[in-house]
Amino acid sequence: MRVGLTGGIASGKSTVSKLLADFGAVIVDSDLIAREVVEPGTPGLAQVVAEFGPAVLTEAGELDRAKVGELVFADESARGRLNAIVHPLVGARSAELEQAGREAGKLVVNDIPLLVEVGYAPFFDEVIVVDVPVETQVERAVSRGMTEADVRARIAAQASREERLAAATYVIDNTGTLEDLSKRVREIYDSLA
């Protein structure tokens, strides 16, 4: 069984992912893998620099994530070019980790923030969506240091709440307490494991 996990910015998806791991799931985290495939010295970083120029690097030769984020969230074409480089690399590494988890007999959950946006939902047997209202997303992200304009730009660049909910086989409402969240995640884990 293939399980995908997604949610918009500041929805609490990372907390849900951690809870699933605590319950025993193997998490294949696309964000972590996306960082791994563009580390210094990787073919992925070389491709990104070839496409966008050396201005996307820090002085230490690492990908300047803030600079790339500003670029791709403001320009759909740039986002598409970046995704065309990074997504295949993330997909290949994710497949390796997923296979290892299955061989170990564990529930494997693919944590993919852009699962709906890139059209991956049909490739999963079950899709877990962490859901909160847009204003909650804005409030949470601003409290973590983002500007409201940046948060709203990222929300606009992501699938809508309705699009994510339409792809869900399980919905986790993350507007309650951590205890409420943990209970709901446990219910879903138990039904899938």
N, C-alpha and C positions, 0 to 999 in steps of 0.2 A: 504494500500500500504506500502510495506517495502522498505526503502531507505537506502543504504549503502554509506559511504564516505570513500575514501582511497587516499593514495598518499605516495610516498617514503619519506625517511628522507629529511628534509629541502626543501620540495616541497611547503610548505605554507598551508598544510592541516589544521593546527590549526587556521590559519587566516580565512580560508574559513568556518570552523566550527563556529567560533565566529560571522562571518557575518551572517550565516544562523540563529544563535540564535538571533542576533539583529533584523532580519526580522520576527522572531516569531516562528521559529522551536524549538522543544524540541530536545536537543542533548543528545544522549546516548553515552558517551565518554568511549570507551574501555580502553584507557590508564589510565584515572582516576579510573575506576572500577578495573583495574588490580592492582593499588596501594592499593585501599580499601581492596581487598580480601587477601592481604598479610600484613596488618597492624599488629602491635604487639598484641598478644592475639587471633589472628584468626586461625581457622583450616588450612587456606591456608598457612600461615607462618610456622606453625608446619610441614606441609607436605614438604615444600621446605627445611627446615632445616633437616628433616629426610632423604631427598634424597641427599642433597649436603653437609651437615655437618654444624657445628656452625660457620665455617669461613666465611659464607655468611652474617653474622650479624655484625652490628656495635656494638660498646661498649654499646650503649643505647638499644640494643636488637631489632633494626629495620633492615629491609632488606638492605644490602649494595648494592644498585643498580649498582654502578660503578663496583664492584667486580663481581656481577652476569652477568652484560653486557659483561665484558671481557671474562668471562667463556663461555657464551652461543653463542656469536658471533664468537668465535674461534673454537667451537666444535659443530657440527651439532647434535650429539647424546645428548649432554647436553641440547641443545636448545629444542630438542624433549621431553626430560624428564620434563623440566620446563613447556613447553606448555601443556603437559598432566596433569599437576597439575593445572595450572592457567586458561587455557581456559574454562574448564567446570564451574568453579566458576564464571568467567566473564560472560559466557553465561547465567547462571541462574539469576544473578543480572541484566544483560542487559534486559532480558525478562520482569522482574518486572517493570523496568523503562519505557520500550517501551509500555507496557500495560497501565500504568498510563498516559502517554502522549496521547495515542489513546483515552482513556476514556475522556480526557480533550478536544478532538477534534482538536488537534494540528498535524502539520506535524512532524513526528518523523524521525530523521536522526541518523543512527547508525554510529558513527565515529570509524572506525576500521582500524588502520594502517596496519594490516596484513590480511586484508579481502581476498585478492587474494591468499596469501601464504597458508592460512589454508583452502582454498577451499569453502569459504562462499558465493562467488559471486552468485551462482545459487539460493541461498535462499532469494535473494532480487529482487524486481520488477524493481528497478532502482539502478544503481551504478554510483556514481559521482567519477571521478578520477581527482585529482589535479596533473597536469603534468608540469614538467620542464626537460630540458636536464640534464644528469648525471653531466656534468661539473658545471652546475649551483648549483646542490645539493652540490657538493664538496665545491665549493666556499663559499656558504652560511654557511654550517656547520663548515668549518674551521674558518670563520669570527666570529663564536659563541664560539670558543675555542676548538673544537675537532681537533685532528691531522688528517692529510690527510689519513694516513694509517687506522685509526679507522673508518673514514667516508667510505672509499672504502670497508672495511671489512663489514660494516653494509649494504652498497648498495649491495654487493655480496650476503649477506645472505637474502636479500629481493627479492621479485618477480622482474623480469626485467621490464623495462619501457614498452616494447612490451606486456608482459603478463598482466600488469595492463590495458593498453589501450584496449586490446582485451576483457576485462571484462566490459568496460565502456558503459553506455548508455548516459552519459553526460561527456564531457571532459572540464576541466577548465585549460586553458593555463595560467600559473602564471609567465610569463616572462615580463609582462607589469607593469603598475603602479598600485597602490592600488585602484585608481579610476576605472581603467579597470577591475580589479578583482571584485570589489564591483558590478559593472554593470552586469558582467557575472553571479555572484552568485545570484543577484536579479532576473535575467531572469529565472534561473533554479528554484529558490524558487517559483516564480509566476506560473511557469508551473506545479509544483508539489503540491502546497498548495491548 
